[in-house]
Amino acid sequence: MELRISARNLTVSERFKDYVSDKSGKVSQLAHKPQELNIKVTRHEHRSAGVEDQVELTVYVPGHVVRAEARSNDKFSAFDMA
């Protein structure tokens, strides 16, 4: 399965890349022959609420596309929720 990580308004650390790589194995267990997993991380800065990270996951399986999205104060917890 091909893994692609992109980011907006922040830099993705090696620690996050390693974390995503370890956790992406679960996608292979849940989906039948996944071809690609796209992960998009976006940082939103709100004046009153502070910083919030949004993680979007898109899994491409032959004949299907599965998408999940979550927001949290931390990109690691947002990834886990998605």
C-alpha positions as CSV (number, residue, x, y, z in Angstrom):
1,M,0.0,0.0,0.0
2,E,1.3,3.4,-1.0
3,L,1.4,6.0,1.8
4,R,1.2,9.8,1.0
5,I,1.4,12.5,3.6
6,S,0.8,16.2,2.9
7,A,0.5,19.2,5.2
8,R,-0.8,22.8,5.1
9,N,0.3,25.5,7.6
10,L,2.7,23.2,9.5
11,T,5.6,20.9,9.0
12,V,5.2,17.2,9.4
13,S,7.8,15.7,11.7
14,E,9.6,12.4,11.3
15,R,8.0,11.3,14.5
16,F,4.5,11.8,13.0
17,K,5.5,10.0,9.8
18,D,6.8,7.0,11.8
19,Y,3.6,7.0,13.9
20,V,1.4,7.1,10.8
21,S,3.5,4.3,9.1
22,D,3.0,2.1,12.2
23,K,-0.7,2.8,12.5
24,S,-1.4,2.4,8.7
25,G,-1.0,-1.4,9.1
26,K,-4.5,-1.5,10.6
27,V,-5.9,-0.2,7.3
28,S,-4.5,-3.3,5.6
29,Q,-6.3,-5.4,8.1
30,L,-9.7,-3.6,7.7
31,A,-9.7,-3.1,3.9
32,H,-9.4,-5.7,1.2
33,K,-6.2,-4.9,-0.8
34,P,-5.9,-1.2,-0.2
35,Q,-3.9,0.5,-2.9
36,E,-3.2,3.9,-1.4
37,L,-3.6,5.9,1.8
38,N,-3.6,9.7,1.6
39,I,-3.2,11.7,4.7
40,K,-3.7,15.4,4.7
41,V,-2.8,17.4,7.9
42,T,-4.0,21.0,8.1
43,R,-3.4,23.5,11.0
44,H,-6.1,26.0,11.7
45,E,-5.4,28.9,13.9
46,H,-8.5,30.4,15.6
47,R,-8.3,33.7,17.5
48,S,-10.4,32.6,20.4
49,A,-9.9,28.8,20.4
50,G,-6.2,28.6,19.6
51,V,-4.6,26.0,17.3
52,E,-6.5,23.1,15.9
53,D,-5.2,20.3,13.7
54,Q,-7.4,18.6,11.1
55,V,-6.5,15.2,9.7
56,E,-8.1,13.8,6.5
57,L,-7.6,10.1,5.6
58,T,-8.5,8.8,2.2
59,V,-8.2,5.1,1.4
60,Y,-8.3,3.8,-2.2
61,V,-9.5,0.2,-2.5
62,P,-10.4,-1.3,-5.9
63,G,-13.9,0.0,-6.7
64,H,-14.2,2.1,-3.5
65,V,-12.9,5.2,-1.8
66,V,-13.2,5.6,2.0
67,R,-12.7,8.9,3.7
68,A,-12.5,10.0,7.3
69,E,-11.8,13.4,8.9
70,A,-11.2,14.5,12.5
71,R,-10.1,17.7,14.4
72,S,-8.2,18.0,17.6
73,N,-5.6,20.2,19.4
74,D,-3.0,17.5,18.5
75,K,-2.4,15.9,15.1
76,F,-1.7,12.6,16.7
77,S,-5.1,12.4,18.4
78,A,-6.8,13.7,15.3
79,F,-5.2,10.9,13.3
80,D,-6.3,8.3,15.8
81,M,-9.9,9.6,15.8
82,A,-10.0,9.6,12.0
